Amino acid sequence: MDALSLFGLFAVSLMLVSYALEDRSAWWILVFAVACAAGSAYGFLQGAWPFGLVEAVWSIVALRRWMQKRT
C-alpha cells in the first residue's frame, strides 16, 4: 500500500468515526469537515475529481453546520 492510499484510508476512516460521534460535541462536526477536506484532497490527488468535488462540498456543508451549532 502506497502513501496516497494510506492517506485516503485515514481520511475516510476519520470521516466515519467523526460522523458517528457528531451528536456528542460540535467539535466532532469540525473534525468531520476537516476529514472531508482531506478526502477531497485524496480524490483530486488520485485523479478521481468527481469524488474530490463531492467531498469538498461535504466539507463546506459540515463547516456551515459546525458554525450554526456553535451559536
MARVEX-79337 format. One record per residue (C-alpha): residue number from 0; x, y, z. Coordinates in Angstrom, 1 decimal, m for minus. Example, Ala and Ser with C-alpha at 12.3 -4.5 7.8 and 13.67 -1.06 7.14 Angstrom:
2
{pos=0, x=12.3, y=m4.5, z=7.8}
{pos=1, x=13.7, y=m1.1, z=7.1}
//
This chain:
71
{pos=0, x=0.0, y=0.0, z=0.0}
{pos=1, x=1.5, y=3.4, z=m1.0}
{pos=2, x=1.4, y=6.6, z=0.9}
{pos=3, x=m1.5, y=8.1, z=m1.1}
{pos=4, x=m3.7, y=5.0, z=m0.3}
{pos=5, x=m2.8, y=5.2, z=3.4}
{pos=6, x=m3.8, y=8.9, z=3.4}
{pos=7, x=m7.1, y=8.1, z=1.7}
{pos=8, x=m7.8, y=5.3, z=4.2}
{pos=9, x=m7.0, y=7.6, z=7.1}
{pos=10, x=m9.3, y=10.4, z=5.7}
{pos=11, x=m12.2, y=8.1, z=5.1}
{pos=12, x=m11.8, y=6.3, z=8.4}
{pos=13, x=m11.7, y=9.7, z=10.2}
{pos=14, x=m14.9, y=10.7, z=8.3}
{pos=15, x=m16.7, y=7.6, z=9.5}
{pos=16, x=m15.6, y=7.9, z=13.2}
{pos=17, x=m16.3, y=11.7, z=13.4}
{pos=18, x=m19.7, y=11.3, z=11.7}
{pos=19, x=m20.7, y=8.6, z=14.3}
{pos=20, x=m19.6, y=10.9, z=17.1}
{pos=21, x=m21.2, y=14.2, z=15.9}
{pos=22, x=m24.0, y=14.1, z=18.5}
{pos=23, x=m21.5, y=14.2, z=21.3}
{pos=24, x=m20.0, y=17.6, z=20.5}
{pos=25, x=m19.9, y=20.2, z=17.9}
{pos=26, x=m16.1, y=19.7, z=17.7}
{pos=27, x=m16.8, y=16.3, z=16.0}
{pos=28, x=m18.6, y=18.2, z=13.2}
{pos=29, x=m15.5, y=20.3, z=12.7}
{pos=30, x=m13.4, y=17.1, z=12.6}
{pos=31, x=m15.8, y=15.7, z=10.1}
{pos=32, x=m15.3, y=18.8, z=7.9}
{pos=33, x=m11.6, y=18.5, z=8.1}
{pos=34, x=m11.8, y=14.8, z=7.3}
{pos=35, x=m14.0, y=15.6, z=4.3}
{pos=36, x=m11.4, y=18.2, z=3.1}
{pos=37, x=m8.7, y=15.5, z=3.4}
{pos=38, x=m10.9, y=13.1, z=1.5}
{pos=39, x=m11.4, y=15.8, z=m1.2}
{pos=40, x=m7.6, y=16.2, z=m1.4}
{pos=41, x=m7.2, y=12.5, z=m1.7}
{pos=42, x=m9.8, y=12.3, z=m4.5}
{pos=43, x=m8.1, y=15.0, z=m6.5}
{pos=44, x=m4.6, y=13.6, z=m5.9}
{pos=45, x=m5.6, y=10.2, z=m7.2}
{pos=46, x=m7.3, y=11.6, z=m10.2}
{pos=47, x=m10.9, y=10.9, z=m9.2}
{pos=48, x=m12.1, y=14.5, z=m9.5}
{pos=49, x=m15.8, y=13.7, z=m9.0}
{pos=50, x=m15.1, y=12.2, z=m5.6}
{pos=51, x=m12.8, y=15.2, z=m4.8}
{pos=52, x=m15.5, y=17.6, z=m5.8}
{pos=53, x=m18.3, y=15.9, z=m3.8}
{pos=54, x=m16.1, y=15.7, z=m0.7}
{pos=55, x=m15.2, y=19.4, z=m1.0}
{pos=56, x=m18.9, y=20.2, z=m1.0}
{pos=57, x=m19.5, y=18.0, z=2.1}
{pos=58, x=m16.6, y=19.8, z=3.8}
{pos=59, x=m18.4, y=23.2, z=3.2}
{pos=60, x=m21.7, y=21.8, z=4.4}
{pos=61, x=m20.1, y=20.4, z=7.6}
{pos=62, x=m18.3, y=23.7, z=8.3}
{pos=63, x=m21.7, y=25.6, z=8.0}
{pos=64, x=m23.3, y=23.0, z=10.3}
{pos=65, x=m20.4, y=23.5, z=12.8}
{pos=66, x=m20.8, y=27.3, z=12.8}
{pos=67, x=m24.5, y=27.0, z=13.3}
{pos=68, x=m24.1, y=24.5, z=16.1}
{pos=69, x=m21.6, y=26.8, z=17.9}
{pos=70, x=m24.0, y=29.7, z=18.2}
//
